[in-house]
Amino acid sequence: MNVTGRIIIAGAGLGGLTAALALQKAGFRPLVLEQAEVLGDVGAGISITPNAAKGLISLGLGEALDSNAQAPLQQLVRDGLSGNQLMCIDRSKVRERYGAAYYMMHRADLHALLVAAVLANDAGAIRTGQKLVGVAIERGQARIDLLGSPSIRTDVLIAADGARSLIRTVLFGDDGARFTGHVAWRLLVPAEAAPEAARQPGSVVWTGAERSFVRYGVRGGSLVNCVGLTRTGQWRGEGWSQQVPVADMAAEYAGWVSEVTGLISAAPGGLVNSWGLFVRPAAERLVAGPVALLGDAGHPMLPFMGQGAAMAIEDGVVLGRCFAESASPAEALARYEAARLERTRFIQAESAAGAERLQQAGPGKARLARNEDSLGIFDYDPAMVPV
Ligand SMILES: Cc1cc2nc3c(=O)[nH]c(=O)nc-3n(C[C@H](O)[C@H](O)[C@H](O)COP(=O)(O)OP(=O)(O)OC[C@H]3O[C@@H](n4cnc5c(N)ncnc54)[C@H](O)[C@@H]3O)c2cc1C
């Protein structure tokens, strides 16, 4: 395939980096432009479900996942007030059933693995301190304007610049972001400060009216990752890094089981991260001329199925394969959109509906039965689906 210059990827998040690695595997030399001065990801856990894990394994990261992540054998769902068990999901046969494990790990570790793999292929593949401030399509090429650097023209621009994608806003129309009333809370508790019960392997989700709380261990169980999701009538700002006093979170979970309240009160420095969750309309298309949306830029979703990064990873793997198998960039991008639009719109819709299923008081078997397993989400293999 004839690509003039380099394929540009805007954003070195999990999606952009996976795309870079997949394109390198396909024989291309992409360039990733990242606004941050220093590469990294936030201090939080992430679950990499088998569908995404298959993609990462296809890019050569299988051993690294096994040594950096945990693969819990079961996931429990409990009532937040009584502690009663509502469901036990057996994960002991996940590898046999889906072809990859269900991993849980530290986000920064996964990010570092991807950075190392991309740079091992091409030491100049990622440029930091490159903030994209404008974009346009001119004579079939994308023009990228950068803060403090000359503009770049490219035959292919992959927009992996996250949920607040400038590229999506400019080239695909104003995104109409709307606060959902859902608020996320996150903290990492050192195992030695966590309640005894919270040091047990596996993951537990507690549910109740308009709130939920999940915990699982990362970094060999030395840290307990905790994420709370609650609803509020009050507007909250967007952005992973805002810190608030732990008392704000404790008030949301007053009366919940001691494992949850004990984890919250063990927040290091008495602070937790908290931010509002926004939705954007599902994209009608993922491609405009030489530009493709990837990851949260194309399909930001609520975290009720833990599939946002998984979709970004799937996108990246499929994109690489489309370029490997096409005669022109236009053909590759058309194949990419055809392969990804329906799946990502489906997962986006299910993730939004997941809030209603998860955050209710009382018995849960029936409502919780519609989940990632029963929806067949893990069957998908981005390294094998037809493109
Ligand atoms: C509470 C919570 C828990 C979650 N848990 C999970 C989970 O367990 N599993 C899962 O699969 N998903 C999870 N997600 C979703 C997941 O975090 C996202 O879907 C994923 O990070 C998206 O990756 P991305 O690469 O598309 O975007 P991002 O991670 O947002 O990366 C975008 C990158 O682009 C850069 N950038 C942005 N604008 C510019 C610009 N103008 N110029 C240059 N660079 C720019 C940013 O600095 C960043 O590095 C969760 C989300 C939330 C809110």
The ligand as an ORCA input file, in Angstrom:
! r2SCAN-3c Opt
* xyz 0 1
  C     -14.359      4.653     36.343
  C     -13.920      4.015     35.056
  C     -13.438      2.724     35.064
  C     -13.081      2.100     33.854
  N     -12.661      0.806     33.895
  C     -12.429      0.169     32.741
  C     -12.057     -1.213     32.746
  O     -11.901     -1.833     33.808
  N     -11.873     -1.840     31.540
  C     -12.015     -1.167     30.355
  O     -11.860     -1.792     29.283
  N     -12.331      0.152     30.334
  C     -12.536      0.841     31.480
  N     -12.849      2.158     31.448
  C     -12.840      2.884     30.169
  C     -11.418      3.258     29.747
  O     -10.767      3.960     30.769
  C     -11.412      4.097     28.457
  O     -12.360      3.595     27.567
  C     -10.030      4.059     27.790
  O      -9.064      4.635     28.628
  C     -10.056      4.780     26.439
  O      -8.763      4.775     25.880
  P      -8.402      5.781     24.701
  O      -6.988      5.484     24.339
  O      -9.440      5.758     23.665
  O      -8.501      7.233     25.367
  P      -7.656      7.886     26.537
  O      -7.186      6.900     27.519
  O      -8.483      9.028     27.048
  O      -6.368      8.471     25.799
  C      -6.425      9.631     24.995
  C      -5.013     10.193     24.856
  O      -5.049     11.279     23.941
  C      -4.325     12.367     24.468
  N      -4.904     13.588     23.912
  C      -6.138     14.102     24.142
  N      -6.311     15.244     23.461
  C      -5.159     15.461     22.786
  C      -4.720     16.497     21.893
  N      -5.509     17.538     21.618
  N      -3.482     16.405     21.358
  C      -2.666     15.332     21.645
  N      -3.026     14.344     22.503
  C      -4.264     14.399     23.054
  C      -4.551     12.251     25.983
  O      -3.554     12.961     26.714
  C      -4.462     10.741     26.170
  O      -3.140     10.291     26.346
  C     -13.194      2.809     32.631
  C     -13.632      4.125     32.634
  C     -14.015      4.733     33.826
  C     -14.514      6.145     33.795
*
